[in-house]
Amino acid sequence: LFNITGHYYQIKEHTFRKYLNIQKKDSIIKTPDLIVVMMNPGSSEPEDNNQNGRKETLAKPDNTQYRIMEVMQNCNYEFVRVLNLSDIREPKSNIFYKKIKEMEALNISHSIFDNSRKEDFNNLWVYNIPVIFGWGVNTKLKSLAEKAIEFCNVSNPYGHQKPNFPWAYYHPLPPNTNKQKEWVTKISLELPKI
């Protein structure tokens, strides 16, 4: 039902993804009608192993993306763009948090919400469409999350916010299957239908 494409790149031995597009195969629209901001690309990888950063390439979906596709189906969205707090491709959260520190030490700008990447952000962001926040609630993400909220400047983001933590939005893929279903149901009910 969907075409999934991403823009993958490498800096030295580190692998990244700038964005991911999920579009219904029968869709003819040219710009996204929904944006989702999550934590990092996790286990997402290019189908042809092309990560030279020169072109968008077909991508293999991961379990988180299937939750997004469910929401798309429920609410009739055709074209979702996924951006992340960090471009670092790392499926294990604990290693990912260490890699954030490593990137900072190496002075690698791994977040599209970094001031040095305003041009990237402006090229990929779409204004006046619904935006879902779903990067998780780990305190190690707080500064990245606050920066993303400031950059996006969305007055009414959708998402499952952790009570009393204005920067924390539950991830679509918690370890518990019931909670995953809950997330999909909650977002599907809140999002405007097309």
Steps between C-alpha positions, in 0.01 A plus 500: 500500500790738567823621344763561765805706413774660705809712468796317652852632547829422668759706684815295547377164637178646643170439319206740493158565346388855432131425445256226403197536271205259520256547213202300384578340165192650335568850635586779258556781751846658491534623859431321829160541665634388842835526682615267777798589720654202679820411685745360242493272194564184702536193280381674182725424203513560125389206283793540263748582777551843342601740773716744309259785569454592135143380445183376661490122493247224572496410869409188697224578750542427869232427762462864603420599142219242491334685791520821297349324198209381717432861601523607134243234404269590788502872418545491119839669484693435180852627558688512830846640553692368801765722655697408810657672798820336378603355162716231670404151384514282809227252604612464864399803707778466758767500227319786324522721812877435516531584130335839557789590734748360247355719221523806722865421577573457127305818420269311260166674455272194526170682560293682239393728785855629540553867409770401250239299303234766452516450122431125532209572731352764270525264200322215678250666733145558376296772669129495579457122509447278808814400691536200734769499770604148608866488603467339841530613860860423598655800677815459287291636211385812682735757344451360146123490553487859625700615200265313263192654665654846460597440135166350398305776671175301475217641708303175515719191459337157518646224712469322830665743740636384836312689773701789652786458248437756224788367286418125530278318248459122512655303215271307257684176578516439877604143597142416597272400205186632670668838549592503128132446413404769750739747334356430152141529628565823694677674211244376245216644708674837552634564150275687258364258239554580134 
